[in-house]
Amino acid sequence: MEKTVNYYMNLPYVLEMWRDEDGDWIVRVPLLKGLMTHGNTREHALEMLDEAMALWLEVALERGMEIPEPQVEKV
């Protein structure tokens, strides 16, 4: 099965979110090196992350990069 941007976008990646000294929200995906964005609200930061993540994944797939997937524990 060829993995697509949509495939990766639907995986349960862990996000880190915090506020910077100016009050903006910063969000990043630790497993996806360099993927970080921000917004003036949490909602805006998450919207920006969706766009940035899709672009990050598109470039990674075009370049044939290995894309890490989150590990999911089965209960």
Phi and psi restraints in degrees (range 20) as a CNS / XPLOR table:
assign (resid 1 and name C) (resid 2 and name N)
       (resid 2 and name CA) (resid 2 and name C) 1.0 -80.3 20.0 2
assign (resid 2 and name N) (resid 2 and name CA)
       (resid 2 and name C) (resid 3 and name N) 1.0 126.2 20.0 2
assign (resid 2 and name C) (resid 3 and name N)
       (resid 3 and name CA) (resid 3 and name C) 1.0 -85.7 20.0 2
assign (resid 3 and name N) (resid 3 and name CA)
       (resid 3 and name C) (resid 4 and name N) 1.0 135.0 20.0 2
assign (resid 3 and name C) (resid 4 and name N)
       (resid 4 and name CA) (resid 4 and name C) 1.0 -113.0 20.0 2
assign (resid 4 and name N) (resid 4 and name CA)
       (resid 4 and name C) (resid 5 and name N) 1.0 172.6 20.0 2
assign (resid 4 and name C) (resid 5 and name N)
       (resid 5 and name CA) (resid 5 and name C) 1.0 -56.0 20.0 2
assign (resid 5 and name N) (resid 5 and name CA)
       (resid 5 and name C) (resid 6 and name N) 1.0 -44.2 20.0 2
assign (resid 5 and name C) (resid 6 and name N)
       (resid 6 and name CA) (resid 6 and name C) 1.0 -60.4 20.0 2
assign (resid 6 and name N) (resid 6 and name CA)
       (resid 6 and name C) (resid 7 and name N) 1.0 -40.0 20.0 2
assign (resid 6 and name C) (resid 7 and name N)
       (resid 7 and name CA) (resid 7 and name C) 1.0 -56.6 20.0 2
assign (resid 7 and name N) (resid 7 and name CA)
       (resid 7 and name C) (resid 8 and name N) 1.0 -52.0 20.0 2
assign (resid 7 and name C) (resid 8 and name N)
       (resid 8 and name CA) (resid 8 and name C) 1.0 -68.2 20.0 2
assign (resid 8 and name N) (resid 8 and name CA)
       (resid 8 and name C) (resid 9 and name N) 1.0 -35.7 20.0 2
assign (resid 8 and name C) (resid 9 and name N)
       (resid 9 and name CA) (resid 9 and name C) 1.0 -62.9 20.0 2
assign (resid 9 and name N) (resid 9 and name CA)
       (resid 9 and name C) (resid 10 and name N) 1.0 -24.0 20.0 2
assign (resid 9 and name C) (resid 10 and name N)
       (resid 10 and name CA) (resid 10 and name C) 1.0 -94.6 20.0 2
assign (resid 10 and name N) (resid 10 and name CA)
       (resid 10 and name C) (resid 11 and name N) 1.0 2.5 20.0 2
assign (resid 10 and name C) (resid 11 and name N)
       (resid 11 and name CA) (resid 11 and name C) 1.0 -81.2 20.0 2
assign (resid 11 and name N) (resid 11 and name CA)
       (resid 11 and name C) (resid 12 and name N) 1.0 151.6 20.0 2
assign (resid 11 and name C) (resid 12 and name N)
       (resid 12 and name CA) (resid 12 and name C) 1.0 -83.3 20.0 2
assign (resid 12 and name N) (resid 12 and name CA)
       (resid 12 and name C) (resid 13 and name N) 1.0 68.9 20.0 2
assign (resid 12 and name C) (resid 13 and name N)
       (resid 13 and name CA) (resid 13 and name C) 1.0 -68.4 20.0 2
assign (resid 13 and name N) (resid 13 and name CA)
       (resid 13 and name C) (resid 14 and name N) 1.0 143.4 20.0 2
assign (resid 13 and name C) (resid 14 and name N)
       (resid 14 and name CA) (resid 14 and name C) 1.0 -79.3 20.0 2
assign (resid 14 and name N) (resid 14 and name CA)
       (resid 14 and name C) (resid 15 and name N) 1.0 134.4 20.0 2
assign (resid 14 and name C) (resid 15 and name N)
       (resid 15 and name CA) (resid 15 and name C) 1.0 -109.4 20.0 2
assign (resid 15 and name N) (resid 15 and name CA)
       (resid 15 and name C) (resid 16 and name N) 1.0 149.6 20.0 2
assign (resid 15 and name C) (resid 16 and name N)
       (resid 16 and name CA) (resid 16 and name C) 1.0 -116.5 20.0 2
assign (resid 16 and name N) (resid 16 and name CA)
       (resid 16 and name C) (resid 17 and name N) 1.0 130.9 20.0 2
assign (resid 16 and name C) (resid 17 and name N)
       (resid 17 and name CA) (resid 17 and name C) 1.0 -131.3 20.0 2
assign (resid 17 and name N) (resid 17 and name CA)
       (resid 17 and name C) (resid 18 and name N) 1.0 139.9 20.0 2
assign (resid 17 and name C) (resid 18 and name N)
       (resid 18 and name CA) (resid 18 and name C) 1.0 -157.1 20.0 2
assign (resid 18 and name N) (resid 18 and name CA)
       (resid 18 and name C) (resid 19 and name N) 1.0 166.5 20.0 2
assign (resid 18 and name C) (resid 19 and name N)
       (resid 19 and name CA) (resid 19 and name C) 1.0 -99.5 20.0 2
assign (resid 19 and name N) (resid 19 and name CA)
       (resid 19 and name C) (resid 20 and name N) 1.0 139.3 20.0 2
assign (resid 19 and name C) (resid 20 and name N)
       (resid 20 and name CA) (resid 20 and name C) 1.0 -88.2 20.0 2
assign (resid 20 and name N) (resid 20 and name CA)
       (resid 20 and name C) (resid 21 and name N) 1.0 -178.5 20.0 2
assign (resid 20 and name C) (resid 21 and name N)
       (resid 21 and name CA) (resid 21 and name C) 1.0 -65.9 20.0 2
assign (resid 21 and name N) (resid 21 and name CA)
       (resid 21 and name C) (resid 22 and name N) 1.0 -18.4 20.0 2
assign (resid 21 and name C) (resid 22 and name N)
       (resid 22 and name CA) (resid 22 and name C) 1.0 -92.5 20.0 2
assign (resid 22 and name N) (resid 22 and name CA)
       (resid 22 and name C) (resid 23 and name N) 1.0 -2.0 20.0 2
assign (resid 22 and name C) (resid 23 and name N)
       (resid 23 and name CA) (resid 23 and name C) 1.0 92.0 20.0 2
assign (resid 23 and name N) (resid 23 and name CA)
       (resid 23 and name C) (resid 24 and name N) 1.0 -1.9 20.0 2
assign (resid 23 and name C) (resid 24 and name N)
       (resid 24 and name CA) (resid 24 and name C) 1.0 -75.5 20.0 2
assign (resid 24 and name N) (resid 24 and name CA)
       (resid 24 and name C) (resid 25 and name N) 1.0 155.3 20.0 2
assign (resid 24 and name C) (resid 25 and name N)
       (resid 25 and name CA) (resid 25 and name C) 1.0 -93.7 20.0 2
assign (resid 25 and name N) (resid 25 and name CA)
       (resid 25 and name C) (resid 26 and name N) 1.0 130.8 20.0 2
assign (resid 25 and name C) (resid 26 and name N)
       (resid 26 and name CA) (resid 26 and name C) 1.0 -109.1 20.0 2
assign (resid 26 and name N) (resid 26 and name CA)
       (resid 26 and name C) (resid 27 and name N) 1.0 137.7 20.0 2
assign (resid 26 and name C) (resid 27 and name N)
       (resid 27 and name CA) (resid 27 and name C) 1.0 -137.6 20.0 2
assign (resid 27 and name N) (resid 27 and name CA)
       (resid 27 and name C) (resid 28 and name N) 1.0 138.8 20.0 2
assign (resid 27 and name C) (resid 28 and name N)
       (resid 28 and name CA) (resid 28 and name C) 1.0 -143.3 20.0 2
assign (resid 28 and name N) (resid 28 and name CA)
       (resid 28 and name C) (resid 29 and name N) 1.0 161.2 20.0 2
assign (resid 28 and name C) (resid 29 and name N)
       (resid 29 and name CA) (resid 29 and name C) 1.0 -114.4 20.0 2
assign (resid 29 and name N) (resid 29 and name CA)
       (resid 29 and name C) (resid 30 and name N) 1.0 102.2 20.0 2
assign (resid 29 and name C) (resid 30 and name N)
       (resid 30 and name CA) (resid 30 and name C) 1.0 -55.5 20.0 2
assign (resid 30 and name N) (resid 30 and name CA)
       (resid 30 and name C) (resid 31 and name N) 1.0 -34.8 20.0 2
assign (resid 30 and name C) (resid 31 and name N)
       (resid 31 and name CA) (resid 31 and name C) 1.0 -69.8 20.0 2
assign (resid 31 and name N) (resid 31 and name CA)
       (resid 31 and name C) (resid 32 and name N) 1.0 -23.0 20.0 2
assign (resid 31 and name C) (resid 32 and name N)
       (resid 32 and name CA) (resid 32 and name C) 1.0 -106.3 20.0 2
assign (resid 32 and name N) (resid 32 and name CA)
       (resid 32 and name C) (resid 33 and name N) 1.0 94.1 20.0 2
assign (resid 32 and name C) (resid 33 and name N)
       (resid 33 and name CA) (resid 33 and name C) 1.0 -51.3 20.0 2
assign (resid 33 and name N) (resid 33 and name CA)
       (resid 33 and name C) (resid 34 and name N) 1.0 124.5 20.0 2
assign (resid 33 and name C) (resid 34 and name N)
       (resid 34 and name CA) (resid 34 and name C) 1.0 86.4 20.0 2
assign (resid 34 and name N) (resid 34 and name CA)
       (resid 34 and name C) (resid 35 and name N) 1.0 -3.9 20.0 2
assign (resid 34 and name C) (resid 35 and name N)
       (resid 35 and name CA) (resid 35 and name C) 1.0 -84.4 20.0 2
assign (resid 35 and name N) (resid 35 and name CA)
       (resid 35 and name C) (resid 36 and name N) 1.0 106.4 20.0 2
assign (resid 35 and name C) (resid 36 and name N)
       (resid 36 and name CA) (resid 36 and name C) 1.0 -151.6 20.0 2
assign (resid 36 and name N) (resid 36 and name CA)
       (resid 36 and name C) (resid 37 and name N) 1.0 144.3 20.0 2
assign (resid 36 and name C) (resid 37 and name N)
       (resid 37 and name CA) (resid 37 and name C) 1.0 -150.6 20.0 2
assign (resid 37 and name N) (resid 37 and name CA)
       (resid 37 and name C) (resid 38 and name N) 1.0 -178.3 20.0 2
assign (resid 37 and name C) (resid 38 and name N)
       (resid 38 and name CA) (resid 38 and name C) 1.0 -151.5 20.0 2
assign (resid 38 and name N) (resid 38 and name CA)
       (resid 38 and name C) (resid 39 and name N) 1.0 167.4 20.0 2
assign (resid 38 and name C) (resid 39 and name N)
       (resid 39 and name CA) (resid 39 and name C) 1.0 -159.8 20.0 2
assign (resid 39 and name N) (resid 39 and name CA)
       (resid 39 and name C) (resid 40 and name N) 1.0 165.3 20.0 2
assign (resid 39 and name C) (resid 40 and name N)
       (resid 40 and name CA) (resid 40 and name C) 1.0 -80.3 20.0 2
assign (resid 40 and name N) (resid 40 and name CA)
       (resid 40 and name C) (resid 41 and name N) 1.0 -12.4 20.0 2
assign (resid 40 and name C) (resid 41 and name N)
       (resid 41 and name CA) (resid 41 and name C) 1.0 -132.7 20.0 2
assign (resid 41 and name N) (resid 41 and name CA)
       (resid 41 and name C) (resid 42 and name N) 1.0 164.6 20.0 2
assign (resid 41 and name C) (resid 42 and name N)
       (resid 42 and name CA) (resid 42 and name C) 1.0 -59.4 20.0 2
assign (resid 42 and name N) (resid 42 and name CA)
       (resid 42 and name C) (resid 43 and name N) 1.0 -43.8 20.0 2
assign (resid 42 and name C) (resid 43 and name N)
       (resid 43 and name CA) (resid 43 and name C) 1.0 -61.8 20.0 2
assign (resid 43 and name N) (resid 43 and name CA)
       (resid 43 and name C) (resid 44 and name N) 1.0 -43.7 20.0 2
assign (resid 43 and name C) (resid 44 and name N)
       (resid 44 and name CA) (resid 44 and name C) 1.0 -64.7 20.0 2
assign (resid 44 and name N) (resid 44 and name CA)
       (resid 44 and name C) (resid 45 and name N) 1.0 -41.2 20.0 2
assign (resid 44 and name C) (resid 45 and name N)
       (resid 45 and name CA) (resid 45 and name C) 1.0 -61.5 20.0 2
assign (resid 45 and name N) (resid 45 and name CA)
       (resid 45 and name C) (resid 46 and name N) 1.0 -40.5 20.0 2
assign (resid 45 and name C) (resid 46 and name N)
       (resid 46 and name CA) (resid 46 and name C) 1.0 -69.8 20.0 2
assign (resid 46 and name N) (resid 46 and name CA)
       (resid 46 and name C) (resid 47 and name N) 1.0 -36.1 20.0 2
assign (resid 46 and name C) (resid 47 and name N)
       (resid 47 and name CA) (resid 47 and name C) 1.0 -63.0 20.0 2
assign (resid 47 and name N) (resid 47 and name CA)
       (resid 47 and name C) (resid 48 and name N) 1.0 -44.2 20.0 2
assign (resid 47 and name C) (resid 48 and name N)
       (resid 48 and name CA) (resid 48 and name C) 1.0 -64.1 20.0 2
assign (resid 48 and name N) (resid 48 and name CA)
       (resid 48 and name C) (resid 49 and name N) 1.0 -35.5 20.0 2
assign (resid 48 and name C) (resid 49 and name N)
       (resid 49 and name CA) (resid 49 and name C) 1.0 -63.8 20.0 2
assign (resid 49 and name N) (resid 49 and name CA)
       (resid 49 and name C) (resid 50 and name N) 1.0 -41.7 20.0 2
assign (resid 49 and name C) (resid 50 and name N)
       (resid 50 and name CA) (resid 50 and name C) 1.0 -56.4 20.0 2
assign (resid 50 and name N) (resid 50 and name CA)
       (resid 50 and name C) (resid 51 and name N) 1.0 -46.0 20.0 2
assign (resid 50 and name C) (resid 51 and name N)
       (resid 51 and name CA) (resid 51 and name C) 1.0 -65.4 20.0 2
assign (resid 51 and name N) (resid 51 and name CA)
       (resid 51 and name C) (resid 52 and name N) 1.0 -47.5 20.0 2
assign (resid 51 and name C) (resid 52 and name N)
       (resid 52 and name CA) (resid 52 and name C) 1.0 -64.7 20.0 2
assign (resid 52 and name N) (resid 52 and name CA)
       (resid 52 and name C) (resid 53 and name N) 1.0 -39.7 20.0 2
assign (resid 52 and name C) (resid 53 and name N)
       (resid 53 and name CA) (resid 53 and name C) 1.0 -66.2 20.0 2
assign (resid 53 and name N) (resid 53 and name CA)
       (resid 53 and name C) (resid 54 and name N) 1.0 -42.3 20.0 2
assign (resid 53 and name C) (resid 54 and name N)
       (resid 54 and name CA) (resid 54 and name C) 1.0 -60.8 20.0 2
assign (resid 54 and name N) (resid 54 and name CA)
       (resid 54 and name C) (resid 55 and name N) 1.0 -43.2 20.0 2
assign (resid 54 and name C) (resid 55 and name N)
       (resid 55 and name CA) (resid 55 and name C) 1.0 -66.6 20.0 2
assign (resid 55 and name N) (resid 55 and name CA)
       (resid 55 and name C) (resid 56 and name N) 1.0 -42.4 20.0 2
assign (resid 55 and name C) (resid 56 and name N)
       (resid 56 and name CA) (resid 56 and name C) 1.0 -58.2 20.0 2
assign (resid 56 and name N) (resid 56 and name CA)
       (resid 56 and name C) (resid 57 and name N) 1.0 -47.8 20.0 2
assign (resid 56 and name C) (resid 57 and name N)
       (resid 57 and name CA) (resid 57 and name C) 1.0 -65.9 20.0 2
assign (resid 57 and name N) (resid 57 and name CA)
       (resid 57 and name C) (resid 58 and name N) 1.0 -40.4 20.0 2
assign (resid 57 and name C) (resid 58 and name N)
       (resid 58 and name CA) (resid 58 and name C) 1.0 -59.7 20.0 2
assign (resid 58 and name N) (resid 58 and name CA)
       (resid 58 and name C) (resid 59 and name N) 1.0 -46.2 20.0 2
assign (resid 58 and name C) (resid 59 and name N)
       (resid 59 and name CA) (resid 59 and name C) 1.0 -65.5 20.0 2
assign (resid 59 and name N) (resid 59 and name CA)
       (resid 59 and name C) (resid 60 and name N) 1.0 -43.7 20.0 2
assign (resid 59 and name C) (resid 60 and name N)
       (resid 60 and name CA) (resid 60 and name C) 1.0 -60.0 20.0 2
assign (resid 60 and name N) (resid 60 and name CA)
       (resid 60 and name C) (resid 61 and name N) 1.0 -42.7 20.0 2
assign (resid 60 and name C) (resid 61 and name N)
       (resid 61 and name CA) (resid 61 and name C) 1.0 -66.6 20.0 2
assign (resid 61 and name N) (resid 61 and name CA)
       (resid 61 and name C) (resid 62 and name N) 1.0 -42.1 20.0 2
assign (resid 61 and name C) (resid 62 and name N)
       (resid 62 and name CA) (resid 62 and name C) 1.0 -61.4 20.0 2
assign (resid 62 and name N) (resid 62 and name CA)
       (resid 62 and name C) (resid 63 and name N) 1.0 -35.2 20.0 2
assign (resid 62 and name C) (resid 63 and name N)
       (resid 63 and name CA) (resid 63 and name C) 1.0 -88.5 20.0 2
assign (resid 63 and name N) (resid 63 and name CA)
       (resid 63 and name C) (resid 64 and name N) 1.0 -2.8 20.0 2
assign (resid 63 and name C) (resid 64 and name N)
       (resid 64 and name CA) (resid 64 and name C) 1.0 71.3 20.0 2
assign (resid 64 and name N) (resid 64 and name CA)
       (resid 64 and name C) (resid 65 and name N) 1.0 24.6 20.0 2
assign (resid 64 and name C) (resid 65 and name N)
       (resid 65 and name CA) (resid 65 and name C) 1.0 -72.8 20.0 2
assign (resid 65 and name N) (resid 65 and name CA)
       (resid 65 and name C) (resid 66 and name N) 1.0 150.9 20.0 2
assign (resid 65 and name C) (resid 66 and name N)
       (resid 66 and name CA) (resid 66 and name C) 1.0 -77.7 20.0 2
assign (resid 66 and name N) (resid 66 and name CA)
       (resid 66 and name C) (resid 67 and name N) 1.0 127.4 20.0 2
assign (resid 66 and name C) (resid 67 and name N)
       (resid 67 and name CA) (resid 67 and name C) 1.0 -107.3 20.0 2
assign (resid 67 and name N) (resid 67 and name CA)
       (resid 67 and name C) (resid 68 and name N) 1.0 116.4 20.0 2
assign (resid 67 and name C) (resid 68 and name N)
       (resid 68 and name CA) (resid 68 and name C) 1.0 -66.9 20.0 2
assign (resid 68 and name N) (resid 68 and name CA)
       (resid 68 and name C) (resid 69 and name N) 1.0 143.0 20.0 2
assign (resid 68 and name C) (resid 69 and name N)
       (resid 69 and name CA) (resid 69 and name C) 1.0 -111.7 20.0 2
assign (resid 69 and name N) (resid 69 and name CA)
       (resid 69 and name C) (resid 70 and name N) 1.0 145.2 20.0 2
assign (resid 69 and name C) (resid 70 and name N)
       (resid 70 and name CA) (resid 70 and name C) 1.0 -65.5 20.0 2
assign (resid 70 and name N) (resid 70 and name CA)
       (resid 70 and name C) (resid 71 and name N) 1.0 144.7 20.0 2
assign (resid 70 and name C) (resid 71 and name N)
       (resid 71 and name CA) (resid 71 and name C) 1.0 -86.4 20.0 2
assign (resid 71 and name N) (resid 71 and name CA)
       (resid 71 and name C) (resid 72 and name N) 1.0 127.0 20.0 2
assign (resid 71 and name C) (resid 72 and name N)
       (resid 72 and name CA) (resid 72 and name C) 1.0 -112.2 20.0 2
assign (resid 72 and name N) (resid 72 and name CA)
       (resid 72 and name C) (resid 73 and name N) 1.0 124.4 20.0 2
assign (resid 72 and name C) (resid 73 and name N)
       (resid 73 and name CA) (resid 73 and name C) 1.0 -79.9 20.0 2
assign (resid 73 and name N) (resid 73 and name CA)
       (resid 73 and name C) (resid 74 and name N) 1.0 133.2 20.0 2
assign (resid 73 and name C) (resid 74 and name N)
       (resid 74 and name CA) (resid 74 and name C) 1.0 -93.5 20.0 2
assign (resid 74 and name N) (resid 74 and name CA)
       (resid 74 and name C) (resid 75 and name N) 1.0 132.3 20.0 2
